[in-house]
Amino acid sequence: MIVTATELKNRLDQYLETAQAEPVVIEKSGRASSVMLSKRRFDELVEMEEHYWDLKARLAEDEGFISDDIDWCLYKYRHLVENAFARLKHFRAIATRYDKLKINFESMLALACALIWLPM
């Protein structure tokens, strides 16, 4: 059943009873914006979604989503690089690139790297 938002506002009790039997689609400005469901149907949908993600997780485990042939040395270096970028983003001038000229930005980047490298 499709109703407008104004009609729903005027006859809410009627549409609450209708939602127990079938979903009520609410239109606003000529477009469907919301759906009113019964609590029972909502619980069924939540249970279906949980079952779906449970099945996906089981299939991923069966296929071996974590492979044993990973290059741990390469992974370690990649992690270091990612952490360096994360720490550089703490410098607001670098994260937002305040400097428009390439030379000024590179200078600020070098200064930030030096500050990160120095022990505090």
Secondary structure, DSSP 4 states (H G I P E B T S, - for coil): -EEEHHHHHHTHHHHHHHHHHS-EEEEETTEEEEEE--HHHHHHHHHHHHHHHHHHHHHHHHHTSS-S---HHHHHHHHHHHHHHHHHTTSHHHHTT---SHHHHHHHHHHHHHHHHS--
